[in-house]
Amino acid sequence: MAVIIFDFDGTIADSFDYVANFLAREAGQAPLSDHDRHELRGLSMVGMARKLGFKWWQGPRLFFKGRSEMRKTINHLKTFKGIPEVVRKLHAEGHELFILSTNSVRNIRHYLRRHRMYKHFLQIYGGVGVFGKGPALRQLLRDQNFDVTQAVYVGDELRDVEAAKSIGMRVVAVSWGFASRQNLEAAKPTGLADNPEELMRILQEV
């Protein structure tokens, strides 16, 4: 039995289009074309904001506004195909599942209930600062009385890999989210999954 902690956006929920469209609107740009979307693919949320012309000091405002406005569209976000089955199978095998995300607990809870995954997670740690995932992961372990060797974090961005590694936690990166596979691979996660089936296999092995 393992403690498996999931990121939310880009790992469970396919929120790329929402984030891209939100940032484009806030930047005063026209609706994104297919070419524009292609240019943003592979970038982190922070990287997308920079490419669209935002300055670093505008980040906090974008972060909080984007999270708040997502409440209006959370019902339209799709889940990555195969992820609900992975979550249910991990739960059935007796693993202890958590979510730790920059998104709000309210948004995540609503989404999980809609996609019938809520009951499989023991707790949601939401509202984590963009650059505060390492301390938040450490706090989760402390709250739940787990040792870091028991846990693995699953995420789609470089900051997810870096946060877990900063506290000595194993981390499995998934290539279907925001960051490119090439960049994730260069960050040297414990494992790298290209589809949910591969994620399941890696989690059963680490």
Backbone bond lengths (Angstrom), bond angles and torsions (degrees), N, CA, C in turn:
res aa  C-N    CA-C-N  psi(-1)  N-CA   C-N-CA  omega(-1)  CA-C   N-CA-C  phi
1 M - - - 1.463 - - 1.523 110.09 -
2 A 1.325 116.42 136.23 1.465 121.29 -178.62 1.524 110.20 -127.41
3 V 1.317 114.55 162.76 1.455 122.01 172.26 1.530 106.23 -98.02
4 I 1.324 117.05 116.27 1.457 121.24 -176.59 1.526 108.35 -116.92
5 I 1.332 115.18 119.32 1.460 122.15 -176.16 1.532 108.01 -110.47
6 F 1.310 116.37 122.09 1.462 121.50 -178.31 1.526 111.56 -101.72
7 D 1.327 115.63 140.28 1.450 121.48 161.58 1.527 106.18 -73.45
8 F 1.325 117.71 168.57 1.468 120.17 -176.94 1.527 112.43 -109.72
9 D 1.342 116.96 -69.17 1.470 120.25 -176.87 1.528 111.07 -67.93
10 G 1.328 115.73 125.26 1.454 120.28 179.30 1.514 114.06 85.19
11 T 1.327 115.94 -8.94 1.468 120.42 178.66 1.523 110.33 -113.26
12 I 1.321 116.02 -51.17 1.464 122.03 175.29 1.526 110.39 -101.29
13 A 1.336 116.09 -50.10 1.459 121.53 -177.62 1.522 111.04 -98.75
14 D 1.321 116.30 135.64 1.459 121.74 178.01 1.524 108.36 -85.60
15 S 1.321 116.32 85.93 1.467 121.11 -173.97 1.535 112.75 -106.41
16 F 1.317 118.11 12.80 1.461 120.62 -178.33 1.531 111.83 -57.55
17 D 1.324 117.34 -49.49 1.464 119.97 -176.96 1.523 110.87 -62.48
18 Y 1.322 116.61 -40.45 1.462 118.92 178.90 1.522 110.40 -60.39
19 V 1.331 117.08 -49.63 1.467 121.09 -177.50 1.521 110.69 -62.85
20 A 1.321 117.09 -45.81 1.461 120.99 -178.94 1.525 111.42 -61.50
21 N 1.332 116.68 -45.88 1.460 120.44 -178.78 1.526 111.50 -67.51
22 F 1.326 116.59 -39.12 1.461 120.69 178.67 1.527 110.58 -61.79
23 L 1.324 116.58 -47.81 1.464 120.17 -178.61 1.528 111.42 -64.43
24 A 1.328 116.33 -38.38 1.467 119.52 179.02 1.531 110.38 -64.19
25 R 1.317 116.93 -42.18 1.471 119.89 178.42 1.524 110.95 -62.99
26 E 1.332 116.04 -44.58 1.460 120.13 -178.83 1.527 111.46 -65.57
27 A 1.323 116.25 -26.82 1.467 120.74 178.59 1.521 111.97 -84.23
28 G 1.341 116.29 -3.15 1.462 120.40 179.79 1.506 113.43 74.41
29 Q 1.335 116.59 23.50 1.459 120.38 -178.27 1.527 111.02 -93.37
30 A 1.312 115.39 161.32 1.463 121.55 175.04 1.527 108.90 -67.85
31 P 1.340 116.68 161.36 1.467 119.07 176.94 1.532 111.36 -50.67
32 L 1.301 116.53 139.85 1.457 121.34 -175.39 1.526 111.97 -66.64
33 S 1.300 115.36 136.84 1.459 120.91 173.83 1.528 109.17 -85.94
34 D 1.323 115.95 172.25 1.469 119.43 176.90 1.528 110.19 -60.94
35 H 1.328 116.16 -36.75 1.470 119.68 178.35 1.529 110.50 -64.66
36 D 1.326 116.03 -42.90 1.467 119.96 178.73 1.527 110.70 -59.29
37 R 1.322 115.69 -44.36 1.467 120.08 -179.51 1.522 110.72 -62.89
38 H 1.324 115.34 -40.52 1.465 119.53 178.89 1.521 110.97 -61.54
39 E 1.330 116.19 -38.38 1.461 121.11 -179.96 1.532 111.70 -66.52
40 L 1.323 116.65 -29.54 1.463 120.68 -178.29 1.524 112.50 -87.49
41 R 1.314 116.73 -20.99 1.462 120.61 -179.75 1.531 110.34 -59.66
42 G 1.308 115.38 137.32 1.458 120.34 179.07 1.511 113.69 92.65
43 L 1.343 116.71 -9.88 1.458 119.84 178.43 1.525 110.25 -92.71
44 S 1.306 116.11 151.91 1.455 120.26 172.46 1.525 108.27 -71.54
45 M 1.343 116.18 171.57 1.464 119.17 176.51 1.526 110.73 -60.13
46 V 1.326 116.17 -40.69 1.463 120.83 177.94 1.521 110.15 -65.11
47 G 1.332 116.47 -42.49 1.455 120.92 178.94 1.518 112.45 -63.20
48 M 1.327 116.83 -37.86 1.456 121.11 177.28 1.527 110.48 -62.93
49 A 1.336 116.12 -44.38 1.467 120.43 179.63 1.524 110.99 -60.88
50 R 1.329 116.39 -42.63 1.466 119.75 179.63 1.527 110.99 -63.77
51 K 1.320 116.05 -42.33 1.467 119.22 -178.03 1.525 111.11 -65.41
52 L 1.330 116.83 -29.61 1.457 120.71 179.50 1.525 112.56 -86.15
53 G 1.342 116.22 5.16 1.452 120.05 170.92 1.510 117.07 100.13
54 F 1.324 117.91 5.92 1.458 119.64 -179.99 1.532 110.81 -79.29
55 K 1.314 116.23 149.58 1.452 122.53 175.96 1.522 109.74 -91.62
56 W 1.333 116.42 160.01 1.462 120.56 -175.81 1.520 111.89 -59.21
57 W 1.343 117.04 -34.37 1.455 119.62 -175.98 1.527 112.78 -74.57
58 Q 1.327 116.84 -10.88 1.465 120.26 176.71 1.521 111.78 -86.19
59 G 1.323 116.65 -7.77 1.448 121.15 -175.83 1.518 115.53 -56.41
60 P 1.338 118.84 -51.28 1.473 119.49 -178.17 1.530 113.72 -57.09
61 R 1.338 116.19 -41.93 1.467 118.72 179.59 1.527 111.05 -64.38
62 L 1.327 116.98 -43.70 1.464 120.81 178.16 1.515 111.26 -62.06
63 F 1.313 115.13 -41.99 1.457 121.40 -177.62 1.531 110.58 -59.55
64 F 1.322 116.62 -52.19 1.462 120.30 -176.27 1.530 112.06 -71.17
65 K 1.325 117.25 -38.70 1.461 119.48 178.66 1.526 111.25 -67.08
66 G 1.324 116.06 -42.15 1.463 119.95 -179.88 1.510 112.18 -63.32
67 R 1.319 116.01 -40.37 1.463 120.27 179.43 1.520 110.76 -66.90
68 S 1.343 116.31 -39.10 1.458 121.10 179.65 1.522 111.58 -67.10
69 E 1.339 116.63 -44.62 1.457 120.01 -177.47 1.525 112.56 -71.40
70 M 1.332 116.87 -21.25 1.458 119.11 178.31 1.526 111.81 -62.81
71 R 1.315 117.35 -24.07 1.462 120.61 178.41 1.520 111.52 -55.94
72 K 1.337 116.35 -31.58 1.465 121.10 -177.54 1.520 112.21 -76.19
73 T 1.334 116.71 -22.97 1.470 120.04 -174.35 1.523 113.49 -118.47
74 I 1.333 117.59 4.24 1.464 120.31 -174.47 1.533 112.41 -58.03
75 N 1.342 116.68 -30.84 1.464 119.94 179.82 1.522 112.51 -68.61
76 H 1.337 116.26 -17.50 1.473 119.66 -176.97 1.526 112.62 -95.83
77 L 1.317 117.45 -7.04 1.464 119.81 179.59 1.524 110.10 -75.33
78 K 1.303 116.12 132.28 1.455 120.78 178.07 1.522 110.06 -89.45
79 T 1.314 115.63 158.04 1.461 120.28 172.61 1.524 108.08 -98.45
80 F 1.299 116.95 148.33 1.463 119.70 178.69 1.529 109.53 -64.92
81 K 1.303 116.11 133.26 1.456 121.59 -176.83 1.529 110.42 -56.81
82 G 1.319 115.51 127.37 1.461 121.27 178.14 1.511 114.13 97.89
83 I 1.339 117.98 -17.84 1.459 120.06 -178.22 1.527 112.75 -67.84
84 P 1.337 119.99 -44.29 1.471 118.07 177.62 1.526 112.46 -57.09
85 E 1.330 116.55 -38.04 1.462 119.84 179.27 1.527 111.47 -66.13
86 V 1.338 116.96 -38.59 1.464 120.96 177.22 1.525 110.12 -62.87
87 V 1.325 116.42 -46.56 1.467 120.93 -179.45 1.529 110.53 -60.20
88 R 1.309 116.92 -46.14 1.471 120.53 -178.69 1.529 111.64 -64.94
89 K 1.320 115.90 -38.87 1.462 118.79 -179.35 1.525 111.07 -69.58
90 L 1.321 117.51 -41.56 1.464 120.70 178.11 1.525 110.48 -61.57
91 H 1.324 115.53 -41.80 1.464 119.65 178.28 1.522 110.77 -63.69
92 A 1.322 116.57 -43.67 1.466 121.01 -179.53 1.525 111.72 -63.26
93 E 1.322 116.81 -29.15 1.462 121.17 179.01 1.530 112.49 -80.12
94 G 1.329 116.60 -4.89 1.455 120.53 175.26 1.508 116.04 96.00
95 H 1.341 117.55 7.55 1.457 119.97 177.70 1.531 109.96 -73.12
96 E 1.313 116.23 150.31 1.458 121.42 179.74 1.527 108.29 -96.70
97 L 1.335 115.87 117.57 1.453 121.82 -170.69 1.525 111.77 -108.39
98 F 1.334 115.04 138.04 1.453 122.63 178.13 1.525 108.80 -136.40
99 I 1.327 116.15 164.04 1.462 122.15 170.18 1.519 107.97 -123.82
100 L 1.324 115.94 135.53 1.456 122.03 173.88 1.522 107.11 -132.22
101 S 1.337 115.82 119.06 1.464 120.11 -169.83 1.519 111.75 -150.63
102 T 1.339 115.15 158.62 1.464 120.36 172.05 1.524 111.12 -75.84
103 N 1.317 117.40 -18.70 1.459 120.83 178.56 1.529 109.85 -70.23
104 S 1.316 116.84 164.95 1.463 120.19 -175.80 1.526 111.34 -80.12
105 V 1.316 115.45 152.60 1.465 120.98 177.04 1.524 109.50 -59.17
106 R 1.314 116.62 -40.41 1.467 121.15 -178.74 1.525 111.06 -60.29
107 N 1.329 117.18 -48.18 1.464 120.07 179.36 1.522 111.55 -61.87
108 I 1.322 115.66 -46.08 1.469 120.06 -176.82 1.523 110.83 -65.24
109 R 1.328 116.37 -44.20 1.468 120.00 -179.68 1.525 111.11 -60.20
110 H 1.322 115.79 -44.70 1.466 120.38 -179.73 1.529 110.52 -61.80
111 Y 1.317 115.64 -43.89 1.468 120.72 -179.32 1.530 111.27 -63.72
112 L 1.311 116.51 -46.61 1.465 120.32 -177.78 1.524 111.59 -63.70
113 R 1.313 116.62 -38.35 1.462 119.30 177.61 1.521 111.17 -65.04
114 R 1.321 115.55 -41.50 1.469 119.71 -179.91 1.527 111.15 -62.47
115 H 1.328 116.32 -35.53 1.464 120.24 -177.82 1.540 112.42 -100.48
116 R 1.322 115.79 14.61 1.469 122.79 172.92 1.526 113.14 57.77
117 M 1.327 114.88 43.21 1.466 120.02 176.80 1.528 112.82 -119.94
118 Y 1.323 117.33 -8.59 1.464 121.27 -171.36 1.523 112.64 -56.72
119 K 1.311 117.35 -43.52 1.468 121.13 -174.61 1.524 112.94 -68.03
120 H 1.313 117.23 -14.05 1.465 120.05 -177.40 1.528 113.02 -85.37
121 F 1.327 117.01 -12.18 1.464 120.89 -179.46 1.525 110.70 -104.20
122 L 1.315 116.05 134.71 1.457 120.75 -178.87 1.520 112.01 -73.85
123 Q 1.334 116.83 -36.31 1.463 119.69 -179.37 1.527 109.86 -162.13
124 I 1.338 115.15 151.56 1.460 122.48 176.64 1.519 108.57 -112.07
125 Y 1.321 115.78 125.22 1.459 121.82 172.89 1.522 106.83 -105.46
126 G 1.321 116.93 98.96 1.454 121.72 -176.59 1.512 111.94 -110.88
127 G 1.332 115.27 174.33 1.456 120.67 178.13 1.508 114.52 69.08
128 V 1.315 116.61 23.71 1.465 121.00 -179.58 1.525 108.96 -74.04
129 G 1.311 118.30 136.89 1.458 121.98 178.73 1.513 111.51 -60.00
130 V 1.330 115.53 149.40 1.465 121.17 -176.71 1.525 111.78 -53.57
131 F 1.324 117.03 -38.93 1.460 119.84 -177.84 1.529 111.91 -108.11
132 G 1.332 117.24 20.18 1.455 120.00 -176.21 1.508 115.01 -116.41
133 K 1.327 117.76 23.12 1.459 119.00 -175.88 1.522 112.90 -71.93
134 G 1.336 117.20 -31.80 1.467 118.99 178.31 1.519 111.53 -60.51
135 P 1.339 118.62 -56.04 1.462 120.64 177.07 1.528 112.66 -59.23
136 A 1.339 117.19 -35.73 1.461 120.01 -179.80 1.530 111.36 -67.49
137 L 1.318 116.76 -38.93 1.466 119.80 176.01 1.526 110.53 -63.92
138 R 1.313 116.06 -41.50 1.460 120.30 177.74 1.534 111.07 -62.39
139 Q 1.333 116.15 -40.02 1.466 120.66 179.49 1.519 111.04 -66.60
140 L 1.322 116.72 -39.06 1.468 120.40 177.36 1.522 110.23 -59.42
141 L 1.315 116.39 -46.58 1.466 120.13 179.09 1.520 110.83 -60.41
142 R 1.328 116.03 -41.18 1.464 120.57 -179.82 1.531 110.63 -65.87
143 D 1.329 116.31 -45.11 1.464 120.81 -179.57 1.521 112.12 -60.45
144 Q 1.321 115.63 -39.79 1.464 120.80 -174.31 1.531 113.00 -94.30
145 N 1.317 115.40 -0.92 1.465 120.90 179.36 1.533 112.20 60.65
146 F 1.335 115.47 46.36 1.455 122.02 176.88 1.525 109.30 -108.59
147 D 1.307 115.00 151.09 1.462 120.64 170.87 1.524 107.95 -89.56
148 V 1.317 117.11 148.41 1.456 120.95 -177.53 1.528 111.99 -60.90
149 T 1.319 117.14 -26.19 1.468 120.17 -179.84 1.529 112.24 -71.11
150 Q 1.323 117.30 -15.61 1.462 121.21 179.50 1.520 112.46 -84.23
151 A 1.338 116.88 -16.11 1.458 120.38 -166.10 1.522 113.78 -111.15
152 V 1.329 114.62 156.26 1.460 122.49 173.46 1.524 107.90 -141.35
153 Y 1.323 116.32 138.50 1.460 121.25 178.64 1.519 108.74 -104.30
154 V 1.335 116.43 139.81 1.457 122.39 179.21 1.529 107.90 -117.18
155 G 1.337 117.43 119.25 1.456 120.11 -177.87 1.510 112.57 -151.02
156 D 1.330 115.50 171.46 1.466 120.48 -173.70 1.518 113.95 -116.76
157 E 1.332 118.61 -2.04 1.457 120.40 -177.24 1.525 111.29 -118.57
158 L 1.328 115.16 160.19 1.460 120.00 178.66 1.520 110.88 -59.28
159 R 1.340 117.09 -38.17 1.461 119.46 -179.45 1.521 111.75 -64.06
160 D 1.340 117.89 -27.15 1.461 120.88 176.07 1.527 110.20 -67.76
161 V 1.326 114.93 -45.03 1.468 120.13 178.82 1.527 110.15 -63.77
162 E 1.317 115.66 -46.61 1.462 120.35 -177.92 1.526 111.80 -64.23
163 A 1.330 116.98 -39.99 1.467 120.82 -179.14 1.524 111.20 -63.43
164 A 1.315 116.12 -46.80 1.465 119.52 -179.61 1.524 110.99 -64.61
165 K 1.323 116.42 -45.43 1.465 120.08 -179.15 1.532 111.72 -63.93
166 S 1.330 116.67 -29.89 1.468 119.94 -178.06 1.519 112.92 -65.88
167 I 1.346 116.81 -22.11 1.471 119.69 178.30 1.528 111.72 -112.93
168 G 1.342 115.72 11.78 1.458 119.72 177.60 1.507 114.91 77.47
169 M 1.331 117.05 22.98 1.464 121.15 -179.93 1.520 110.42 -95.31
170 R 1.309 117.08 142.80 1.455 121.41 173.96 1.529 109.07 -66.87
171 V 1.322 116.17 147.66 1.459 119.69 -178.13 1.517 110.19 -143.30
172 V 1.320 115.28 133.72 1.460 121.45 175.89 1.528 107.26 -111.03
173 A 1.318 116.58 120.39 1.466 122.00 178.79 1.524 109.51 -91.82
174 V 1.333 115.74 144.74 1.470 120.63 176.55 1.520 108.56 -115.88
175 S 1.318 116.07 139.41 1.472 120.34 -170.95 1.522 113.73 -93.10
176 W 1.346 117.92 4.12 1.463 119.31 -177.08 1.536 113.34 -95.59
177 G 1.334 117.53 6.42 1.452 120.35 -177.83 1.515 114.12 -99.53
178 F 1.338 116.12 -130.21 1.462 121.35 -172.77 1.529 113.25 -85.45
179 A 1.309 118.49 -44.71 1.468 120.84 -175.34 1.526 111.12 -79.38
180 S 1.324 116.16 154.27 1.463 120.45 178.14 1.521 109.96 -76.23
181 R 1.319 115.22 153.68 1.460 119.97 178.55 1.526 110.72 -60.88
182 Q 1.327 115.94 -39.83 1.464 120.58 -178.57 1.527 111.25 -59.41
183 N 1.326 116.75 -45.37 1.460 119.96 179.99 1.522 112.20 -69.04
184 L 1.312 116.23 -37.42 1.468 119.86 177.98 1.525 110.58 -64.39
185 E 1.311 115.40 -44.00 1.463 119.84 -179.72 1.523 110.56 -61.82
186 A 1.334 116.93 -39.56 1.466 121.32 -179.98 1.522 111.70 -65.56
187 A 1.331 117.23 -25.78 1.462 121.45 179.68 1.527 112.33 -76.96
188 K 1.329 116.81 -8.91 1.469 123.74 175.72 1.532 113.48 57.54
189 P 1.343 116.62 61.63 1.464 119.16 173.15 1.524 110.05 -71.07
190 T 1.308 116.99 169.22 1.463 121.46 176.84 1.522 110.58 -61.91
191 G 1.329 115.48 -37.36 1.456 121.45 178.14 1.517 109.63 -150.89
192 L 1.337 116.33 158.85 1.463 121.47 -179.74 1.525 108.31 -136.75
193 A 1.339 115.51 119.02 1.462 120.95 -176.13 1.517 110.79 -109.04
194 D 1.334 116.14 137.58 1.456 121.58 178.98 1.524 112.66 -101.58
195 N 1.324 117.03 -7.88 1.459 121.17 176.64 1.531 108.13 -158.23
196 P 1.334 117.99 162.00 1.458 120.59 -177.08 1.526 114.26 -59.40
197 E 1.324 116.78 -33.96 1.467 119.36 178.68 1.530 110.65 -63.16
198 E 1.336 115.73 -41.06 1.459 120.00 178.34 1.527 110.20 -68.60
199 L 1.332 116.66 -36.84 1.465 120.17 176.41 1.519 110.40 -58.86
200 M 1.310 116.54 -45.05 1.459 120.87 179.51 1.524 110.99 -59.55
201 R 1.307 115.85 -44.03 1.481 119.39 -179.73 1.524 111.15 -63.74
202 I 1.342 116.72 -44.24 1.465 120.04 -179.03 1.525 110.90 -63.39
203 L 1.336 116.97 -43.49 1.456 120.65 -178.43 1.527 111.90 -64.47
204 Q 1.300 116.68 -28.71 1.465 120.53 178.52 1.519 111.18 -77.70
205 E 1.352 116.46 -14.83 1.450 120.26 -176.54 1.522 113.52 -103.09
206 V 1.356 117.93 -31.76 1.460 120.33 -175.53 1.523 112.08 -74.20
